[in-house]
Amino acid sequence: MAEKIAHTIHPVKLDDTPEWNTADVSEDVIVADKWQGNTIDRSEMRMLGRVQVLRRNFTLVPMLGFSTVLICTWELLFANLLFALTDGGTGGLFWGFTVTIFACVFIYLSMAEMASMSPTAGGQYHWVSEFSPRWCQKYLSYITGWLLAIGWQGAIVGLSFVAGTIVQGLITLNNPSYEPQPWHGTLLVIAAVAIAIGVNVFLSKILPLAEIPILILHVVGLFAIIIPLLVMAPKNDARTALLEVTNGGGWSTTGTSFMIGLLTALSSMMGFDCAVHMSEEVKNASRTLPRAILMGASINAVLGYICVFTLCFTMTDIPKLLDSSTGFPFLQLFYDVTGSNAATGVMAAIIIITLIMAVVSEVATASRQIWAFSRDDGLPFSRYLRRVRHGWNIPLNALWVSFGFGVIIALINLGSSVALNAIVSLTISALISSYIVSIGCLVSKRLRGEAMPPSRFSLGKHGLAINVIALLFLCPIFIFCFFPIATPVDKETMNWASTMFGGITIFATIWYVLVAKAIYRPPVLIQNRELQGVDEKDIHSNVQEVGEKM
C-alpha cells in the first residue's frame, strides 16, 4: 500500500502529520491503470499531489456534451424570458446577449488557461491557492471553495425548480382551473433531483456515452422549436426587434434596466467551469479541458444567438406574453403561434428534457467540487465527504449530500418561496465571485512578474490583457446580481441574494477562524511542480497518441 501511494503522489509532509490526501485511501480504491489516463495525466496527478480514485472515462466529445448541455443556453433564454422582457425588452435581450458573448470570450480564455495549468477537480479554489499572494492564499482559497460549493449546490435546485415550474405552466395551459400549490413545485423539484442522483449513482459508467445523444438533442431540439416560430409567427420589424430597449422594471434610467436585464443573458452562459470539476475523470485533461470549455462556449453562443434572433422577431405582443397565466412568456408564445396545446406541449417537453439532463450534469459537477474541497478539509464532515468506495469509484457520499441539500432547499418552498428564490439567485453571484477571485489572483501573479506554470494552452503575452478585460466585465455585473428585477421593492420582490451571500461569507469566515484555519490545507502546499516530470517530447508523443484514438 505505502509503495503504491509513494509512486502515485509526492511525499510532502507538514511537521509529523500523515499525508492528508491519502489518509483515507485504501489500495483497492485506486483505479486500474487503464482508468488513470495517459502519461501526462499521471504526471499531473503526481504534481498535484493527488491519488487517482476516479475513472478517467471522458474524452473530448462526451465532455463537450457534458458542459454544453449543463449550461443549456438557449433553454434558459426561453425559460427566463420574463426577466429579459421586464428589463430591456427585445433590444435589451439582443444587445445584452451580444455583450455577454464578447465578455465570455475573455472569461473563458482565462479559465481555459488555468484549467490547462492545473487540471484538478478543485478548480477555482485550487487556482486561487496557487496564484494568490502568499499572505492571503489560504483564506482566499478557503472562501472561494465555500462559494463554489454553495453556488453549485444551489444550481441543482435552481434548474430543477425551472423545469418543475414549466411543467406546472403546461398544466395551467391545458387546465385553466388548475391552481399551482407550493408543494406541487417542491415534489417536482425533488423528483428532478432524484432522477439526476439516480443517473449519477447507478449509470455513472455509461454517463460519457449518454452525453453524446443528449448533445444532439440540445442542438436539434432548438431547430425543432424555432422553425415553427419563424414560419408561422407574425414578425417585428428590425428596428423594434433589435433596437427597442424598454424599462419595464420602473428604474430611474433605461441603462440601469438594461444592466439588470443583462443578467438573463449572462446566466445562460455562466458555468463552463463545470468541465474543470470533472477534470480528474477526463483523459488527457490539460489538453481536453481548454478545448471543451472554448468549443462548448462557442456552440452555445451560436445556438443562443439563433434563439435570441428568433425571439426578438417573433414576440409581437409582449404585454400579452408577460400576462400569461402559465407564468412563462415562451409557453404563451408557443401557443399563440401554433394554436395547439399538443404542439406547445411537445415544444416545451424538449426544453424540460434538456433541463433535467442538465441537472444530471450539475449533480456530477457539484458532488465533485465538494468532494475535492473535502480532500483538503475545507468543509465540515470532510472525512465523510471525501470517501470513495471500492468498486464504485465515484464520490458516492458527496452525491448523497447533494441529494439531501437539494431536498432541504426544495422543502423551503413550502414555507417561503422568497427564501427559495434567494438561495437560487445566490448561484450566479457565487460563481461570478469565484471567477473574479481566481482570475484576479492570476492577474496578481502576472503583475508580480512570477513565472507562469507550464501549460498546454497558453495565452502568452496577451494573457494579462485578456484577464483584465474579463475582470472589467465581471466586477460591475457582480454588483447588479443583487438588484431586484423591478421597483418599488417590498419583502416579496426584494432580491435577498445579497443577504445570503453575506451570510455564507460571514459563516465561512467564522468557521475558518474557529476550526478550519488549523486543519484546512490549501492545495499549493501539497502540489510540486518539479514532479510534473514530462518533457516536451513526451507531451508531443502523447498528444499524437490521444489524437489517433479520438
GUVEX-309822 format. One record per residue: x, y, z of N, C-alpha, C, O in turn; residue in one letter. Coordinates in steps of 0.1 Angstrom, whole numbers, plus 5000, padded with zeros to 4 digits. Layout:
% GUVEX-309822
XYZXYZXYZXYZA/...
***
This chain:
% GUVEX-309822
500849885000500050005000500950135000500750214992M/501850135009502650255010503550274998503750384993A/503950164992504750174980503950224968504450304960E/502750174967501850224956501550374957501650444947K/501250414969500950564971502250644968502150754963I/503350594972504650664970504850694956505450794952A/504450594947504650614933503550704927503650744916H/502450724935501350804929501450954933501051034924T/501950984944502051124948503351154954504151054958I/503751274956505051314961504951314977503951344982H/506051274983505951264998506251395005507251415012P/505351495003505451625010504751615024503651555025V/505451655034504851645048504851785054505651875051K/503851805063503851925072504151875086503351795091L/505251915092505651865105505651715105506251655096D/504951655115504951505115503551445112503251335115D/502651525106501351485103501351385091502251395083T/500351295091500351205079499951275067499451395067P/500151215055499851275042498351275042497651175040E/497751405043496351415044495551365033494451315034W/496051385020495251345009495351195006494751154996N/496051115014496050975012495650905025495550775025T/495250975035494950915048493750825047493750715054A/492750855039491550775038491550685025490550635022D/492650675018492750605006493250465008494450445012V/492550365005493050225006493450184992493050244982S/494250084991494950044979493849994968494050024956E/492749934973491849884963490949994957490149964948D/490950114963490150224958490850294946490250344937V/492250284945492950344934492550264922492650144921I/492250344911491650274899492750204892493950224893V/492350104883493250034875493950124865493550234862A/495050074860495950154852495150214840495450324835D/494250134834493550174822492650304824492250364815K/492350324837491450444840492350564845491750664849W/493650554845494450654850494850754840495650854843Q/494450744827494750834817496150804811496650704813G/496650904804497950884797499050934806498850964818N/500250934800501450964808501351104814501751134825T/500751204806500651334811499751344822499951424832I/498551274821497651274833498251224845498051284856D/499051124845499651064856500751164862500851184874R/501451224853502451324857501751434865502251484875S/500651484859499951604865499351564879499351644888E/498851444880498351394893499551394903499251424915M/500651344899501851354908502151494912502451524924R/502151584902502451724905501451784915501751864924M/500151744913499051804921499051744935498451794944L/499751624937499751554950498451484952498051474964G/497851424942496551354943496651214939497651174932R/495751134944495650994941494550974931493451034933V/494750894921493650874910492650764915492850644914Q/491550814921490550724926489250724918488350644920V/489150824908488050834899488450784885489650804882L/487550724878487950674865487950784854487150874854R/489050784847489150884835488450824823489150754815R/487150844822486450784810485750894801484950854793N/486151024804485551124795486651164785487851194789F/486351164772487151224762486551354757485651404763T/487051414746486651544742485151554739484451644745L/484651464731483251484727482251464738481351544740V/482351354747481551354758481651464768480651514773P/482851514770483051634779482451754772481851844779M/482551774759481851884752480351874754479751974757L/479751754753478351734755477951764770476951834772G/478851724779478551744793478451894796477451934802F/479451974792479452114795478452194787477852284793S/478252164775477352234766475952224771475152314771T/475552094774474152074779473952124793472852184796V/474952114801474852174815474552324815473652364822L/475252394806474952544806473652574800473052674803I/473152484791471752494785471452644781470452694786C/472252704773472052844770470652884764469952964770T/470352824753469052864747467852824755466852884755W/467952704762466852664771466552774781465452804784E/467652824788467552924798467053054792466353134799L/467453084780466953214774465453204772464753304775L/464853094769463453074768462853084782461853154785F/463453004791462852994805462853124812461953154820A/463853204811464053334818463553454810463953564813N/462753434800462353544791461553654799461653764795L/460853614810460153714817461053824822460653944822L/462253784827463153884833463753974822463854094824F/464053914810464653994799463654084794463954204790A/462354054793461354144788460954254797460654364793L/461054224810460754324820461854434820461554554821T/463154394820464254484820465054474807465954384805D/464754554797465454564785464654534772464854594762G/463654444773462854414761463654344751464754284754G/463154344738463854264728465254324724466154254722T/465254464724466554524721467554494732468754474730G/467154504745468054474756468454324756469654294759G/467554234752467954094751469054074740470054004742L/468854134728469854114718471154174721472254104720F/471154304725472454364728473054314741474354304743W/472254274751472754214763473454084760474554054766G/472853994751473553874747474853904740475853824741F/474854004731476054034724477154074733478254034732T/476854164743477854204753478354084761479554064764V/477453994764477753874772478753784764479753734770T/478453764751479353674743480753744742481753674743I/480753874740482053944739482853924752484053894752F/482253934764482853924776483353774779484353754784A/482453684775482753544777483953494769484653404774C/484353564758485553524751486753544761487553454761V/486753654768487953684777487853604790488853554795F/486653584795486453504807486953364805487653304813I/486453294794486753154792488053134786488653024788Y/488653224780490053214776490953204789491853124790L/490553294798491353294811491153164819492053104824S/489853114819489552984826490252874819490752784826M/490252874806490952764798492352754801492952644803A/493052864802494452864805494752814819495652724821E/493952854829494152804843493852654844494552584851M/492852614836492452464836493652384830493852274835A/494352434820495452364815496652364824497452274824S/496852474832497952484841497752374852498652304856M/496552374858496252284869494852214867493852264872S/494852104860493552034857493151954869493351834870P/492552014879492051954891490651974894490052084890T/489951884900488551894903488252014913487152064913A/489252054920489152174928488852304921488052384926G/489352314909489052434901489552564907490652574911G/488552654908488952794912489652804926490652874927Q/489152724935489852734949491252694948492152744956Y/491552594940492952544938493752654931494852684936H/493252714921493952814913494252944922495352994922W/493252974931493453084940494653054949495453144952V/494652934954495752894963497052904956498052934963S/497152874944498452864936498853004932500053034932E/497953094928498353214921498253334930498853444927F/497553324942497453444950498753474958499553394959S/498853604963500053634972500053544984498953504989P/501153514989501353415000500553455012500053375019R/500553585015499953635028498453615028497853605039W/497753595017496253575017495853445010494653425009C/496753365006496353254998495453155005494553094999Q/495753125018494953025025493553065027492652995024K/493353195031491953235034491153255021490053215020Y/491753315011491153344998490753204992489653194986L/491653114992491352984987490152914994489252854988S/490152925007489152865015487752925012486752855010Y/487653065012486353125009485953094995484753074993I/486853094985486453054972485852914971484852894964T/486452824978485852684979484452684984483652614979G/484252764995482852775000481852824991480752774989W/482252934984481353004974481052904963479952904958L/482052834958481852734948480852624952479952584945L/481052574965480252474970478752514970477852444966A/478552634976477152684977476552714963475452684961I/477452774955476952804941476452684933475352694928G/477252584933476852464925475752384932474952324925W/475752374945474652314951473352384949472252324946Q/473352514949472152594946471752584932470552584929G/472752564923472352554909471552424906470652424897A/471852314914471052194912469552224914468652184906I/469252294925467852324929467252424919466152414915V/468152524915467652634906467152574893466052614889G/467952494887467552434874466352334875465452334867L/466352264886465252174889463952244891462852204886S/464052364898462852444900462352504887461152514885F/463252544878462852594865462052484857460952514852V/462652364857461952254850460652224856459652204849A/460552224869459352194876458252294874457052264871G/458552424874457552524872457152534858455952574855T/457952494848457552484834456452374833455452394826I/456652264840455652164840454352214845453252194840V/454452294856453152354862452552454852451352464851Q/453352524845452852614835452152544824451052584819G/452652424819451952344809450652294815449652294807L/450552254827449352214833448252324833447152304830I/448752444837447852554837447352584823446152624821T/448152574813447752594799446652494795445752534788L/446852374799445852274795444652264804443552214800N/444752314816443652314826443652444833444252464844N/442952544828442952684833442452684848442752784855P/441752584853441252584866442352544876442152544888S/443452494871444552444880445152554888445452664882Y/445252534901445952634909447252574915447152494924E/448352624910449652574915449852594930449552704935P/450252494936450552494951452052484953452752414946Q/452552544964453952524967454452384968455552354963P/453652294973454052154975454152084962454951994960W/453352134952453452074938454952104933455552004928H/455352224934456652264929457752194937458752144931G/457552174950458552104958458751964954459851914952T/457651894951457751754947458351744933459151644931L/458051834924458651834911460151854912460951784905L/460651944921462051964923462751844928463751804923V/462151784938462751664944462751554934463751474934I/461751544926461751434915462951454905463551364902A/463151584901464251614892465551584898466451524891A/465751624911467051594917467251444919468351394918V/466151374923466251224925466651154912467451064912A/466051204901466451144888467951164885468651074881I/468351284887469751324885470751244894471751194889A/470351224906471151144916471251004911472250934911I/470050944907469950804903470950784891471650684890G/470850874881471750854869473250864873474050784869V/473550954882474950974886475450854895476650824894N/474550794902474950684911475050544903476050474904V/473950514896473750384890474150374876474350264870F/474250484869474650484855475950564852476150614841L/476750584862477950664861478850614850479550694844S/478950484849479950424839479550454825480450464816K/478250474822477850504808477550654806477050694795I/477750734816477450874815478150944803477551024796L/479450914801480150974790479450944776479351034768P/479050814775478350784762477050844761476550884750L/476250864772474950924772475051074768474051134763A/476151134771476251274768476251304753475751414749E/476551214744476551234730475151254724474951354718I/474251164727472851184722472151304729471351364722P/472551334741471951454748472451574741471651674739I/473751574737474251694730473551714716473151824712L/473251604709472451604697471051664699470651744691I/470451624710469051674713469151824716468351904712L/470251864723470452004726470552094714470052204713H/471152044704471352114691470152104682469552204678V/469651984680468551964671467252014677466352064670V/467152004690465852054697465652194695464452234693G/466652284694466452424692465752444678464852524677L/466252374668465652394655464252344654463452394646F/463952234662462552184662461652284668460452284665A/462152384676461252484682461252614673460152664671I/462352654668462452784662461852784648461352884643I/461952664641461352664627459952694627459452774619I/459052624636457652664636457452814639456552884634P/458252864648458153004652458453104640457653194638L/459553074633459953154622458953144610458753244603L/458353034608457453004597456053064600455453124591V/455553044612454153074615453953204622452753254621M/454853254629454653374638454653504630455453514620A/453853604633454053744628455353794632455953754642P/455953894624457253934627457354084631456554164625K/458254114640458554254642459454314631460154234625N/459454444629460454504620461854504628461854484640D/462854524620464254514626464454614637465154584646A/463954734635464154844645463554804658464154814669R/462354754658461654714670462354594677462554584689T/462754494668463254374673464654394680464954334690A/465454474674466854484678467254614685468354614691L/466454714684466954844689466054904700466355004706L/464854844702463954894712464254844726463954724729E/464854924734465254884748464154944757463955064757V/463554864765462454904774462854904788463854844792T/462154974796462354984811461154954818460455034824N/460754824818459554774824459754754839458754734846G/460954774844461154754859461054874867461154874879G/460754994860460555114868461755174873461755254883G/462955154867464155204872464355354867463655394858W/465255424874465355564871465955594857465655694851S/466755494851467255514838467155374830467055274836T/467055394817467055274809468355194810468355074808T/469455264812470755194813470755104825471254994824G/470155144836470055054848469254934845469554824848T/468154954838467254844834467954744825467854624826S/468754804816469554714807470554634814470654514811F/471254694824472254614832471654504840472254394841M/470454524845469754424853469254314843469354194846I/468754354832468354254822469454174816469254064811G/470654234817471854164812472154034819472753944814L/471654024831471853904839471153784833471653674835L/470053804825469353694819470353634809470453514808T/470953714800471853664790473153604797473553504793A/473553674807474753624814474553494821475453404819L/473453474827473153344834473053234824473253114828S/472753264812472653154802474053114796474153014789S/475053184800476453144795477453124807478553084804M/477053134819477953114830477952964834476952894834M/479152924838479252784844480152694837480152574840G/480852734827481752634820482852584828483652504824F/483052634841483952574850483552434854484252364860D/482352394850481852264853482752154847482952054853C/483352184835484252084829485452064838486051954839A/485952174844487152174853486852074865487752004869V/485752084871485452004883485351854879485351774888H/485251824866485251684862486651644857486851534851M/487651724859488951704852489651574856490351524848S/489451524868490051404872489451284867489751164870E/488351304858487751194851487851214836487151154828E/488751304832488951334818490351284813491351314819V/490351224801491551174796492351294789491651374782K/493651294791494451404785493851534789493651624781N/493651554802492851664808493351804805492651894801A/494651824806495251954804495052004789495152124787S/494851914780494551954766493051954763492552034756R/492351854769490951834766490151944772489151994766T/490451984784489652084792489552214784488452274782L/490652274781490552404773489752394761488952484757P/489852284754489152264741487652254744486752314737R/487352174754485852154758485252284762484152314759A/485952364770485452494775485252594764484152644762I/486152604755486052704744485152654733484352734728L/485152534730484252474720482852474725481852514717M/482652444737481352444743480752584744479552604740G/481552684748481052824748480752864734479752944732A/481552824724481252874710479952814705479152884699S/479752684708478452614703477252684710476352714703I/477352704723476252764729476052914725474852964725N/477052984722476953124718476253124704475353214702A/476553034695475853034682474352994684473453064678V/474152894692472752844694471952954701470752984699L/472653024711471953134718471653254709470553304710G/472453284700472153394690470953354681470153444679Y/470953234677469853184669468553204676467553244671I/468553164689467353174698466953314700465853354699C/467953404703467653544706467053614693466153684695V/467653594682467153644669465653604667464853684664F/465453474669464053424667463053494677462053534673T/463453504689462553564699462353704696461253754697L/463453784693463253924691462353954679461654054680C/462353874669461553904658460153844659459253884651F/459853744667458553674668457753724679456553684680T/458253794689457453834700456853974697457454074700M/455653974691455054094687454054154697453754274696T/453654074706452654124716453254094730452854004737D/454254174734454954154747454054164759454154084768I/453154264760452254274772451454144774451254094785P/450954084763450253954764451153844770450653764778K/452353834765453253734769453553754784453653654792L/453753874789454053904803452953864812453153834824L/451653874807450453854815450053704814448953674819D/450853624808450353484806450053414819450853424829S/449053344820448653264832449553154835449653104846S/450353114825451353004827452553044835453252964841T/452753174836453953224843455253234834456253274838G/455153174822456253174813455853234799455053174792F/456453344795456053404783456353314771455553324761P/457353224771457653144760456553044758456253004746F/455852994768454752904767453552974760452952914751L/453353094764452253164757452653194742451753184734Q/453853224740454353244726454153114717453653124706L/454553004723454352874716452852854712452552814701F/451952884722450552854720449952954710449152924701Y/450353084711449853184702450253154688449453184678D/451453104686451953074672451252954667450852954655V/451252844674450752714669449252694671448652624663T/448652764681447252744684446952604689445752564688G/447852534693447652394698448352364711449452394713S/447552314720448152274733449152154731450152154738N/448852064722449651954719451052004714452051954719A/451052084704452252134698453052214709454252204709A/452352294717453052364727453652274737454852294742T/452952164740453552064750454751994745455651974752G/454751964732455951894726457151984726458251944729V/456852114721458052204721458552234735459752244737M/457652244745458152264758458752144764459752154772A/458352024760458951904765460451894761461251834769A/460751944750462151944746463052024756464151974760I/462452134760463252224769463252154783464352154789I/462152094787462152024800463151914801463851894811I/463151834790464051714790465551764791466351704798I/465851864782467251904783467651974796468751964800T/466652034802466952094815467251984826468152004834L/466451884825466651774835467951704833468651664842I/468351694820469651634817470751724822471851684826M/470551854821471451954826471651934841472751954847A/470551904848470551884863471451764866472251764876V/471451654857472251544859473751584859474551544867V/474051664849475451714848475851804860476951804865S/474851884865475151974876475351894889476151934897E/474651784891474851704902476251644902476951644912V/476651604890478051544889479051654892480051634900A/478851774887479851884890479851924904480951934910T/478651944910478551984924479151884934479851924943A/478951754931479451654940480951644939481651624949S/481551664927482951654925483651774932484751764938R/482951894932483552014938483651994953484752024959Q/482551954959482651944974483551824978484151824989I/483651724969484551604972485951654972486751624981W/486251734961487651794960487951884972489051874978A/487051964976487252064987487451985000488252035009F/486751885002486851805014488151725015488651695026S/488851705004490151635005491151725012492151675018R/490851855012491751955019491151995032491552105037D/490151925037489451955049488852095049488952175059D/488252135038487652265036486252275041485752385044G/485552155044484152155048483952075060484751995064L/482952105068482552015079482351875074481851855063P/482651785082482551635079483351595066482851515059F/484451665064485251635053485651485052485751435041S/485951425063486451285063485351195056485651095050R/484051235059482951155053482851195038482651105030Y/482851315035482551365021483651315011483251295000L/484851305015485951275006486051125003486951084995R/485351045010485550895009484950844996483850884992R/485750764990485350694977485450544980486450494984V/484350474976484150334979484750244968484650284957R/485250134973485750034963484649984954483549954958H/485049984941484049934931483150034925482650024914G/482950144932482150254927482950354920482650394909W/484050394927485050494921484250624917484650684906N/483350664925482650794923482550844937482550774947I/482450984939482251034952480851014958480051114958P/480550894961479150854965478650934977477450984976L/479450954987478951024998478651174995477651234999N/479451234986479251364982477951374974477251474974A/477651274966476451264958475251264967474251334965L/475251184978474151174987473951314995472851354997W/475051374998474951515004474251614994473451694998V/474651604982474051684972472551664971471751754969S/472151534972470751504972470051564984468951624983F/470651534996470051595008469951745008468951805012G/470951805003470951955002469852004993469152094996F/469651934981468651964972467251954978466352034976G/467051844985465751824991465451925002464251975002V/466451955010466252055021465852195015464952265020I/466552235004466252364998464952364992464152464993I/464552254985463252244979462152254989461052314987A/462352195001461352205012461152345017460052375022L/462152425016461952565020460852635012460252725018I/460552585000459552644992458152634999457252714996N/458052535007456752515014456452625024455352665027L/457552685030457352795039457452925033456753015037G/458352945024458653075018459253065004460453015003S/458553104994459153104980460153214979461053204971S/460053314987461053424987462453374992463453404985V/462453285002463753235007464353134996465553134994A/463453054990463952964979464553044968465653014963L/463853154964464353234953465753304956466553314948N/465853334969467153404974468253304973469353334968A/468053174976469053074976469453044961470653034958I/468453034953468653004939469453124932470353094924V/469053244935469653364929471153384934471853454928S/471453314945472753324950473753254941474953284941L/473253154933474153074925475053164915476253144915T/474353254908475153324898476153414904477253434899I/475753484916476753574923477953494928479053544928S/477653374934478753294939479753244928480953254930A/479153204917480053164906480853274901482053264898L/480253394899480953514894482053554903483153584899I/481753554916482753584926483953494925485153544927S/483753364923484853274922485653304909486853284909S/485053344898485753384886486553504889487753514885Y/485953604896486753724899487953704907489053754904I/487853624918488953594926490053514919491253554920V/489653414912490653334906491353404894492653404893S/490653474886491253554875492053664881493153704876I/491553734892492253834898493553794904494553864903G/493653674910494853614915495853584904497053604905C/495353544892496253524881496853654876498053654873L/496053764876496553894872497653934882498653984878V/497353914895498353944905499653874903500753934905S/499553744900500853674897501553724885502753734885K/500853764875501453824863502153954867503253984862R/501454034874501954164878503154154887504054244887L/503254054895504354034904505653984896506753974902R/505453954883506553914875506953774877508053734873G/506153694883506453554886506253464873505353494865E/506953364872506853274860505553204861505053154871A/504853184849503553114849503852964848504852914843M/503052884855503252734854503152684840502552754831P/503752574837503752524823502252494819501452444828P/501952514807500552494802500552454788501352504780S/499652364784499452324771498552414763498352394751R/497952504770497152614764497552744771497152764782F/498252824764498752944770498353064762498253064750S/497953174769497653304763498853384760498753484753L/499953344764501253404761501253554766500853584776G/501853634757502053774760500653854761500653964767K/499653794756498253864757497553824769496453874772H/498153734778497353694789496953794799495753794803G/497753894802497453994812496254084806495354104814L/496354124794495254204788493954124788492854184791A/493954004784492753914784492153904798490953914800I/493053874808492553864822491953994827490853984833N/492554104824492054234829490654264823489754314829V/490554244810489254264803488154184809487054224811I/488454054812487453974819487054024832485854024835A/487954074840487654134853486854264851485954294859L/487154344841486454474839484954444836484054534839L/484654334831483254294828482654234841481454264844F/483354144847482754064858482454154870481454134877L/483354244874483154324886481854404886481154394896C/481554484876480254554877479054464876478054484883P/479154354869478054264868477754194881476654164885I/478854164889478654114902477854194911476954144918F/477954324910477154424918475654414914474854414922I/475454404901474054404896473354274899472154264898F/474154164903473554044906472554054918471653974920C/472754154926472054174939470854264937470154294947F/470654314925469454414923468254334921468254224915F/467054384926465754324923465454344909466054424902P/464454274904464054284890463354414887463354464875I/462654464897461754584894461654664907461854614918A/461154784905460854874916459354914915458754894905T/458654954926459254954940459454814946458954714941P/460254814957460654684962459954664976459954754984V/459454544978458954504992459654374995460554324988D/459254325007459954195011459654075002460453985002K/458654084994458353974985459153984972459553884966E/459454104967460154134955461654164956462354174947T/462054184969463454204971464354094968463953974970M/465554124962466454014959467354004971468254084974N/467153894978467853864991469153794989469753754999W/469553784977470853714974472053784981472953724986A/471953924983473053994989473153945004474253935009S/471953935010471953885024472553745025473253715034T/472053655016472553515016474053515013474853435020M/474553595004475953595001476753645013477853585016F/476353745019477053805030476953705042477953685049G/475853635044475753545055476653425053477253375062G/476753365041477553255038479053295040479853215046I/479453415035480853455037481153475052482253435056T/480253535059480553555074480653425081481453405089I/479653335078479753195084480953125081481653065090F/481353125068482653055064483853115071484753045075A/483853255072484953315079485053285093486153255098T/483953285100483953245114484353095116485153065125I/483853005107484352865108485852855105486452775111W/486252935096487752935093488552975105489552915108Y/488153085112488853135123488853035135489853005141V/487652975137487552885149488052745146488552685155L/487852695134488152555131489052535120490152475121V/488652585108489352545096490752595094491552535087A/491052705101492452765099493452665104494652665099K/493152575113494052485119494152355111495152285111A/493052325103493052195096493052205081493352105074I/492552315075492552335061493852345055494752425059Y/494152265045495452265038495252315024494752245015R/495652435021495552485007496352404998497452355001P/495752374986496352284976497852314973498652224970P/498152444973499552484970500652414979501752404974V/500252374991501152315000501452174997502552115001L/500652104989500951964986501251944971501751834968I/501152044963501552024949503052054948503552124956Q/503651994937505052014935505352024920505351914914N/505552144915505752154900506952074895506952034884R/507952054904509151984900508851844896509651774890E/507751784901507351644899506451624887506051514884L/506251734879505451724867506151624858505451544852Q/507451644856508251534851507951484837508251374833G/507351574828507151524814507851634805507451754806V/508751584797509451684788508651704776507651634773D/509051794767508351834755508151714746507051704740E/509151634745509051514736507951424741507151374732K/507851404754506751314759505351374756504451304753D/505251504758504051574756503551554741502351514739I/504451574732504051564718503651424714502751404706H/504351324719504051184716502751144722501951074715S/502351194734501151164740499951234733498851184731N/500251364728499151434721498851354708497651344705V/499851304701499651234689498951104692498051064684Q/499251034703498650914707497150934710496250854705E/496851034717495451064720494651104708493551064706V/495351184700494651234687494251114678493151114672G/495151014678494850894669493650814675492850764667E/493650804688492550734694491150804693490150734692K/491250934693489951014692489451014678488351074675M/
***
